[in-house]
Amino acid sequence: MSVNVVWFRRDLRWTDHTALAHVLDDTEPADSILALFIIDPNMTSSFSRVMIIFTKHCNRLLKQGIS
């Protein structure tokens, strides 16, 4: 059993994320995937309220898509 970590740096796109595709291809049923998206205040300080809501929504979709 292993834990595979995928770091989402600037956005939460997962349909074309190369590292995630590799992890999904190589993960065994007993393995886990840990998806990381670190909210950087330097990046998000200019986000509008709509963008913050959108980012949270994408995070939920990512979680459902990997599960």
C-alpha positions in Angstrom: 0.0 0.0 0.0 1.4 3.4 -0.9 0.3 7.0 -1.0 0.6 8.9 -4.3 0.7 12.7 -4.0 -0.4 15.0 -6.8 0.2 18.7 -6.4 -2.2 21.1 -8.1 -0.1 24.3 -8.3 -2.1 27.1 -9.9 -5.5 25.6 -10.7 -7.7 22.6 -10.1 -7.9 21.3 -13.7 -7.8 17.5 -13.6 -9.0 16.4 -17.0 -5.6 17.3 -18.5 -3.3 17.0 -15.5 -0.3 14.8 -16.7 0.9 13.9 -13.2 -2.6 12.9 -12.1 -3.1 10.8 -15.2 0.2 8.9 -14.4 -0.9 8.3 -10.8 -4.3 7.1 -11.8 -2.7 4.7 -14.3 -0.2 3.3 -11.8 -2.3 3.2 -8.6 -3.2 -0.2 -7.3 -6.6 -0.7 -5.6 -5.0 -0.7 -2.1 -3.2 2.6 -2.8 -4.3 6.1 -1.9 -4.1 9.4 -3.8 -3.5 12.6 -1.9 -4.4 15.7 -4.0 -2.9 18.9 -2.8 -3.9 22.4 -3.7 -2.3 25.0 -1.4 -4.1 28.3 -1.2 -1.4 30.9 -1.6 -2.6 34.3 -0.3 -0.2 36.0 -2.8 -2.1 34.3 -5.6 -5.6 34.5 -4.2 -5.6 38.0 -2.8 -6.8 39.3 -6.1 -9.6 36.7 -6.5 -13.1 38.0 -6.6 -15.8 36.3 -4.5 -17.0 34.5 -7.6 -13.5 33.1 -8.2 -13.3 31.9 -4.6 -16.6 30.1 -4.9 -15.5 28.6 -8.3 -12.2 27.4 -6.7 -14.1 25.7 -3.9 -16.5 24.1 -6.4 -13.6 22.8 -8.5 -12.0 21.4 -5.3 -15.3 19.4 -4.6 -15.4 18.2 -8.2 -11.8 17.1 -8.0 -12.5 15.2 -4.8 -15.5 13.4 -6.4 -13.6 12.7 -9.6 -10.7 11.0 -7.8 -12.9 9.0 -5.4 
